[in-house]
Amino acid sequence: MGSVEIGEDIYAEVRKEGLLHKDVLLGTAIVDMYSKCGALDKAREVFEKLPVRDIVTWNALIAGYAQNGFGDEAVKCFKKMQDEGISPNVVTYICILKVCGFAVSLDVGRDLHAEIRKQGLMQKDVVLGTTLIDMYAECGSLWRCLTIMECNAESMWHQ
């Protein structure tokens, strides 16, 4: 609905009941709600108050920054997440690859591609492979797009 006012009322009730510190899922939902409403300062504020942050919580904040055009903040969160010992998952990579495409950040995108390849994730998730191809296309590296498509097609024949 995009109604930050309704979200504020819900968040006030959650704080009043002391639920924020008891349930990581609830905290993540509030971060996600604020992110989707474009209230990124509020999303970050709630995020910082959470005693436990898992990969889903990080993804909610990273996706919020990415979807609202704050690619630099999304990348900073991505790096901080890794610094805190949380490993990215497919959703995290998709968000950050989209940021790289929009920002034409080929160097970061190549580093992510190396991580994805090392973990063998492209063979497991077609959306991730497509997002990687899209990132290279946005950055003007069409040769890499073709290479990825050829490698993926070849691996599909061998399955």
ZIMO-V15523 format. One record per pair of residues at least 24 apart in sequence whose ideal C-beta (glycine too) atoms are under 10 Angstrom apart, sorted by the first residue. I is the first residue (numbers start at 0). J is the second residue. D is the distance in Angstrom with one decimal. If there is no record, write none. Layout:
I,J,D + I,J,D
//
This chain:
0,32,9.7 + 0,35,9.3 + 0,36,8.7 + 1,32,9.6 + 1,35,7.0 + 1,36,5.4 + 1,37,7.9 + 1,38,10.0 + 2,32,9.4 + 2,36,7.3 + 3,32,8.2 + 3,33,7.2 + 3,35,9.5 + 3,36,4.3 + 3,37,8.0 + 3,38,5.2 + 3,41,7.7 + 4,36,9.4 + 5,32,9.0 + 5,36,9.5 + 6,32,4.7 + 6,33,6.5 + 6,35,9.1 + 6,36,6.2 + 6,38,7.8 + 6,41,8.4 + 7,32,9.7 + 7,33,9.2 + 7,36,9.6 + 7,38,8.9 + 7,41,8.2 + 10,41,8.1 + 10,44,10.0 + 10,45,7.2 + 13,45,9.4 + 14,45,9.6 + 14,48,9.2 + 19,45,7.5 + 19,48,6.5 + 19,49,7.0 + 19,50,8.5 + 20,48,8.1 + 20,49,7.9 + 20,50,5.3 + 20,51,8.8 + 21,50,9.0 + 22,49,9.8 + 22,51,9.5 + 23,49,6.8 + 23,50,8.2 + 23,51,4.8 + 23,52,7.4 + 23,53,5.9 + 23,55,8.1 + 23,56,6.5 + 24,53,9.1 + 24,55,8.0 + 24,56,9.0 + 25,49,9.6 + 26,50,8.5 + 26,51,8.0 + 26,52,8.0 + 26,53,9.7 + 26,56,6.7 + 26,59,9.4 + 27,51,9.8 + 27,52,8.2 + 27,53,7.5 + 27,54,9.9 + 27,55,5.3 + 27,56,4.4 + 27,57,9.2 + 27,58,8.7 + 27,59,5.5 + 27,60,9.2 + 28,55,9.7 + 28,56,9.6 + 28,59,8.2 + 29,56,9.9 + 29,59,9.0 + 30,55,9.5 + 30,56,6.1 + 30,57,9.3 + 30,58,9.6 + 30,59,4.6 + 30,60,5.7 + 30,62,9.9 + 30,63,7.4 + 31,55,8.8 + 31,56,8.7 + 31,58,8.8 + 31,59,4.1 + 31,60,8.5 + 31,62,8.0 + 31,63,7.4 + 32,59,8.9 + 32,63,9.7 + 33,59,9.0 + 33,60,9.3 + 33,63,7.3 + 34,59,5.9 + 34,60,6.5 + 34,61,9.1 + 34,62,6.6 + 34,63,2.5 + 34,64,7.7 + 34,65,9.5 + 34,66,7.4 + 34,67,7.5 + 35,59,8.9 + 35,62,8.8 + 35,63,7.0 + 35,66,7.8 + 35,67,9.2 + 36,63,9.1 + 36,67,9.7 + 37,63,8.2 + 37,66,8.8 + 37,67,5.5 + 37,68,9.7 + 38,63,8.9 + 38,67,9.5 + 39,63,5.8 + 39,64,6.4 + 39,66,9.8 + 39,67,6.1 + 39,69,6.7 + 39,72,7.6 + 42,67,9.6 + 43,72,8.6 + 43,76,8.9 + 46,76,8.8 + 52,80,8.2 + 52,83,7.8 + 52,85,7.5 + 53,85,7.3 + 54,80,7.9 + 54,85,5.7 + 54,86,7.4 + 54,87,7.4 + 54,88,5.4 + 54,90,8.0 + 54,91,6.9 + 55,88,8.8 + 55,90,8.3 + 55,91,9.9 + 56,80,9.4 + 56,85,9.0 + 57,81,9.5 + 57,83,8.6 + 57,85,5.9 + 57,87,8.3 + 57,88,9.4 + 57,90,9.6 + 57,91,7.0 + 57,94,9.9 + 58,85,9.8 + 58,87,8.6 + 58,88,7.4 + 58,89,9.8 + 58,90,4.9 + 58,91,5.5 + 58,93,9.4 + 58,94,6.8 + 59,90,9.7 + 60,94,9.9 + 61,87,9.0 + 61,90,8.7 + 61,91,6.3 + 61,94,5.1 + 61,95,7.0 + 61,98,8.6 + 62,90,7.6 + 62,91,8.7 + 62,93,8.9 + 62,94,4.9 + 62,95,9.8 + 62,97,9.2 + 62,98,10.0 + 63,94,9.4 + 64,94,8.5 + 64,98,8.1 + 65,93,9.3 + 65,94,4.7 + 65,95,7.4 + 65,96,9.6 + 65,97,5.9 + 65,98,5.0 + 65,101,8.2 + 66,94,8.2 + 66,97,8.6 + 66,98,9.7 + 68,98,9.4 + 68,101,7.8 + 68,102,9.9 + 69,98,8.8 + 70,94,9.9 + 70,95,8.8 + 70,97,8.6 + 70,98,4.0 + 70,99,7.9 + 70,100,9.5 + 70,101,6.0 + 70,102,4.7 + 70,104,7.8 + 70,107,9.7 + 71,98,8.5 + 71,102,7.8 + 71,104,9.6 + 72,98,9.4 + 73,97,8.9 + 73,98,5.0 + 73,99,9.8 + 73,101,9.9 + 73,102,9.5 + 74,98,6.3 + 74,99,8.3 + 74,102,8.4 + 74,104,7.9 + 74,107,6.7 + 77,107,9.2 + 77,111,9.0 + 78,107,9.9 + 81,114,9.8 + 86,114,9.7 + 86,118,8.9 + 87,111,8.6 + 87,114,7.7 + 87,115,9.2 + 87,118,9.2 + 87,120,9.6 + 88,118,9.8 + 88,120,8.7 + 88,124,9.7 + 88,127,9.9 + 89,115,8.8 + 89,118,9.6 + 89,120,6.1 + 89,121,9.7 + 89,123,7.7 + 89,124,4.9 + 89,126,7.5 + 89,127,5.2 + 89,130,9.3 + 90,124,9.6 + 90,126,9.4 + 90,127,9.1 + 92,118,9.1 + 92,120,7.0 + 92,121,9.7 + 92,124,8.8 + 92,126,10.0 + 92,127,6.0 + 92,130,7.6 + 92,131,8.2 + 93,124,8.5 + 93,126,6.4 + 93,127,6.0 + 93,129,9.2 + 93,130,4.8 + 93,131,8.9 + 93,133,9.9 + 93,134,9.7 + 94,130,9.0 + 95,130,9.5 + 95,134,9.2 + 96,127,7.9 + 96,129,9.8 + 96,130,4.8 + 96,131,5.9 + 96,132,9.6 + 96,133,7.6 + 96,134,4.5 + 96,135,9.3 + 96,137,9.5 + 97,130,6.4 + 97,133,7.7 + 97,134,7.1 + 97,137,8.8 + 98,134,8.9 + 99,130,9.7 + 99,131,9.5 + 99,133,9.9 + 99,134,5.1 + 99,135,9.2 + 99,137,7.9 + 99,138,7.1 + 100,130,8.1 + 100,131,9.5 + 100,132,9.9 + 100,133,5.9 + 100,134,4.1 + 100,135,8.1 + 100,136,7.6 + 100,137,3.4 + 100,138,6.5 + 101,134,9.1 + 101,137,6.9 + 101,138,9.9 + 102,134,10.0 + 102,137,9.0 + 102,138,9.0 + 103,134,9.5 + 103,137,6.6 + 103,138,5.2 + 103,139,7.5 + 103,140,10.0 + 104,134,8.7 + 104,137,9.6 + 104,138,7.4 + 105,134,8.4 + 105,135,7.8 + 105,137,9.3 + 105,138,4.3 + 105,139,8.0 + 105,140,6.2 + 105,143,8.9 + 106,138,9.4 + 107,134,9.5 + 107,138,9.9 + 108,134,4.9 + 108,135,6.9 + 108,137,8.9 + 108,138,6.3 + 108,140,8.5 + 108,143,9.1 + 109,134,9.5 + 109,135,8.8 + 109,138,9.1 + 109,140,8.7 + 109,143,8.3 + 112,143,8.1 + 112,147,8.3 + 116,147,9.7 + 116,150,9.3 + 121,147,7.7 + 121,150,8.2 + 121,151,6.7 + 121,154,8.4 + 122,150,9.5 + 122,151,7.8 + 122,154,5.8 + 122,155,8.7 + 122,158,8.4 + 125,151,8.4 + 125,155,9.8 + 128,154,10.0
//
